[in-house]
Amino acid sequence: MNVTLDDINHAKIQTLLAPIIYLAILMVVGIPGNLTVLIIYRRRYAKSVYRTIIWNLAFTDLLFCTLTMPFNIGRLIRYYTFENLWICKIFTTVIIFFIMYSSHLLVTLSIHRFRQVCMPLKSQINILNVRYWIIGGFALAVFLDTPQFILQPIDEVELPYNLTGHVCAVSFKNSSFAEIYNGFLTFLFGFYAFVLFILYICIGRKMYLQHKIKKNAIATKSIPREDDISSKITKIAITVSAVFAMSYIPLFVLKLLVDVIKPEELNAVQFSILKILERSYAINHVANPFIYAFYDQRFRRQFGTFFVAPWRLKQIESSTGYADGESRTPSVEKTLESSLNTYAMIKTDLSKSVDRDNVK
């Protein structure tokens, strides 16, 4: 019997059906989901730091679903026959870049919320300087991602019948430099997760104390709308960050355990689970639209307009001016930013005035 490499690869695909279907479902859900976020946040939300970061995050997720998920499916289908080193290098580098850039966007969002809640009279990230934070996060992601392009190999795997397979591996350890880089990525991910955890612990504690004070200060137990929206934004940011952390833990743990786990010793079910865990990070780039829909009633209402009949939508627009039935007033987030900046300016002016009086 003359067994070819394609025959062995075809047999391997049977054990990879679960991760292939898993990625296909995420791609089908993620592309329209993130596209919806882009449209709604661009058209229906006033400019703010929050909107800018969320929009960039959704754009990154859309590119991830469009570019890297087909690649991930392709390298599973051609598991033992992936021989193009440059395609492997380029797309694995793009994947790590998206991981890095998403991390930096989430850290920026967390710092923004921390300064708003815990340091309201200090200088804030605003609509003018947020672009520099985003550009800085982009540049840092490119810099940290460069070793991935240099080190990514095509692994050669010895197969039965004296055949050699070629694998574009997720976890690799072809040199001491690769081991150091994998360790660095794991440390960096852990550091980012720790920073997010500490920031949101501080934010949660501060908001709880503020809520308690305001609740005791007013006769009724109703909370101002601004506080409700600020709490909603914080809940969204915390949940997005938590999903990010949990979805990437398996990837970086497996990178560290590359010497311990032997794929050739696993049975079909274990091997299939391994390949899903290696790509658990894909959930992070699909989940955000569902998080926004869960916490943000306005987002759900805007999403519903996509399914309104055209004639009905025109009636709503003609009667209200907008498809969502709301006037396009500045967001609370933007108003809060302006207020905080005003407070900071007043504080500075008062300090200067006191200094002049002391001099006199």
N, C-alpha and C positions, 0 to 999 in steps of 0.2 A: 504493500500500500504506500503510495507516494503522497506524504503529507507535506503541505506547503505552509509558509508563514501565514498566508491569508486564511487557511483552514483553522489554524490555532487561534488567530485573531478573532475569527467569526465565532468560535466556541467561547472565547473570553467575553465577547459582547453579551452572551446570554446571562452571564453573572453580573453584568453591568447595567442591565435594564432598569433596575430601581434608581440608581443615581442619574441615568439618562432621563428618565421620566421626571424625576425630581427637578432637574435643571430646566427641562422643557416647560414644566408647569410654572416655575418661578419666572421664566422669561416671558411667557404668555401673560402672566399677571403683572409683572413688573413694568413692562414697556408702557401699556396704557395707563397704569396707575401713576407712574412718575410723570408721564405726559400730562395727565389731568392736574397734578399738583402744579406743574409749571404754568399751565394756562390759568388756573384759578388764582394762584398767588400773584401772577403778573397783572391780571385784569381786575381783580376784585379786592385786593388788599393794598392799602396805602403804603407808600415807601417807609421803611423802617429798617433798623439793623436786623431785627428778627426775620422780616420778610426776605431781606437780601441773603442772609445765611441759609435759610430754608430753601430758597430758590436755587442757590448754587449747589446745595446738597442734593436736591431733586435732579438737577441737570447732570451731576456726577453719577447718580444712581441710574438715570436713563441711559447714559453712555455705557455704564457697566453692563446693564441688561442687553444693550444692543450689540456691543462689541465682544465682551468677554464670555458671555454665556454660550453663544454659538461656538466659540473656540473651545470652551470646556467640554461641550457635547462632542465636538469633533475629535478632541484628543482621547475621549473615552471610546468613541467608535473605532478610531485607529489606534487602539491602545498599544499594540505591539508593532505597528507599522508607521509610527510617526518619525520620519527621518529628516524633516526640514528643521535644522537647528535654528535658523534665523526667525522663522515664524514662532517657534517655541520661545525663544529669547524675548521677542517683541511683545507677545501677548502676556507672558508671565510677568514681564516688567510692567506692563499696563495695569495688570491686576494689583500688584503691590502698590503702584502709584495711587490707584483709586482708594486702596486701604489707607494709605498715608494721608491723602488729601481729605478724605472723609473724617479721619481722626482730627486733623487740624481744624476743620470747620466746626466740629462738635466741641472741641476745646475752646475755640473762639466764642461760640454761643454760650458756653458755660461761664467763661470769664465775664462776658457781657451781662449775664443775669446776676452773677455774683456781685459785680460792681454796682449794678442798679439797686439790688436789694440790701446788700451789706455795707456799701460805701456810696450812698446816694449823693453826697456832697463833693466827692472826688471827681476828677476828670473821667469822662465816660467814652466808651466806644460809640460813635455816632454815625449818621448816614454818610458823612463826608470822609471819615478816616477808616471806616470798616473795609473799604476797598484795599487799603494797605495791609490789613490783617489777612485778607483773603489772598492777595498776591504773595505775601510772605509765606503763608501756608502752602501755596502752590509751589513756590520756589524750593522750600524746604523738602517737600515731598519728592520733587525731581532729584534733589541732591541725595537724599537718603535712599532713593530707589536705584541709583546708578549701579551699585554693586550687583544687584539682581541681574541686570543685563549682562554683566561681565561673567558672573559665576554660573548662570543657568546652563546646565548640560542637557544632552540627550543621553539617557542611561541605556547602556547595552545590557540586555538580559539573556542569559543562556536558557534556551528552551529545549524540550525533547526533540528527538530526531536530528540532533546536531544543527539546530537552527538558532539564530540570534535575533532577538526582538529589540526594537528601539522605542523607548518610552520617554515622553515629555513629562517628567515627574513633578509633582507638587512639592514633595519633601525630598531633598537631595543632600548628599554630603560627599562631594567628590574631591574635597580638599580641606585643609585646615582653615583656609579663609572662608569657605562656605559654612563651616561649623561656627566660626566666630560671628559671621553675618547672621545666621539663623538665631544664634543666642542673643545678638544685639536686637533683632526684630522682636523677639519674645520679651526682652527687658523693656524695650521702648513701648510695646503694647501694654505691658503691665504698669509702666509708669503713667501712661495716658489714662488708663482705667483708674489708677489710684488718684490722680489729680481730679478726674471727674467725680469720683466718689467723695473726696474731701470737700470740693466746692459745693456739691449739692447737699451734703450734710450741713454745711454752714448756711446755705440758702434756706433749707427746710427749717432749721432752728430759728433763724431770723424771722421768717414769714409766720411761723407759729406764734412767736412772741408778739409780733405786730398785730396779728389777727386777734390774739387774746386781749391785748390792750384796747384795740378799737371796739371789740365786742363788749367790753366792760364800760367803755366810755359813752356809748350811745344807748339811748333808752330802748330802742327796738333792736332786735337781733338780726336785722337785715344788714348785709355787707355791701358797701359801695360797689358799683359795677366795675370800676377801675381795678379794685382789689380782686374781683372775681376773674377778670380777664388776665391780670398779672399772674394769678394762681394757675390759670389754664395754660399760659405760655410756659410756666415753670414745669408743670406736669408733663407737657409735651416734650420739653427739652430733657427731662429726667428719663422718660420712657425711651426716647430715641437713643440716648446714651447707654441705657441699660441693655437694650436690644443689640446695640453695636458691640458692647463688651462680651455679652454671652455668645453672640454668633461667631466671634473671632477666637474665642478661647480654644476650641478644638484644633483649629489650624495651627496655631503657634505651639500648642502642646505636642502635636504630632511632628512638627518640625524638630523639636527637641528629642523626640523618641524615635527618630529615624533609624537609629542603630538597634533599637530594642524590638521594634515591630518588623517582622519578616513577612511581606505580602505572600510569598510563595508557600508559606506554611499555614496560611489561613484557608478555611473552607469557603465555599461560595457565598454563604450568608455573611460571614465575618468580613470577607473581602468587599462585598457590596456596601456594608455599613461603614467600613473604613473610607471608601471613596466618597460616601455622602458626608461623613464628618470632615474630610479634607476640604469639602466645598460648603460647609455650613455657613461660611461668611456670606454666601449669596443671599441668605435670608435678610441680612441687614440692608441690602439694596432694594428690597421689595416691600419691606414691612412698613416703612414710614407713611405712605398714604393711608394705611389702615389706622395708624396711630393718630394722625391728624383727624380722620373721620370719627374716631372714638371720642376724642376730647373736645373737638371744635364743632359746635352745632352750626356755626356759620359755614364752615367748610362742607358739612353734609348738605346744607341747603343749596350751596353753590353747585355741588356735585349733582344734585337732583335736577338742576336746570338743564343738564346735558341730555336728560331723558324726557323733557317737556316737549310736546308737539310744537312745531314751528309757529303755527297760528296762535297757540296759547301763549307762547313766549313773547310774541309781538304784543299781545294784549297786556301782559304784565309790564313790559317795557314802556308801553304808551301810558299806562296808568301810574307808574311809579318812577319812571325815568331810568330804571336799571332792572335787569333780569332777576336780581335777587330781592327786589322789593325794598331796598334800602338806599338811602342817599350815600354817596361816596364821601363820607366825612373822614377826617384824619383819624388814624387808628390810635387806640389808647397807648400802644407801645410808642408811637411817634410822639404823642403828647407828653408822655412820661419822660422821654429823652429830652425834649425841649425844656420841660420843667426842671429836670436835674441840671442841665447846662445853665439855666437861668439862676438856680440856687448857687451853683459854683461861682458864677460871675458876681453875684451879690456878695457872697462870702469874701471873694477876692477884693472887691471894692471896699467893703467894710474894714478889711485888714489894712489896706492902703490908707484909709481915712484915719484909723487908729494910729498908724505909724507917723502920719503927718502931724497929728495932735501931740504925739509924744515928742516929736522934734521941736515943735513950737514951745 
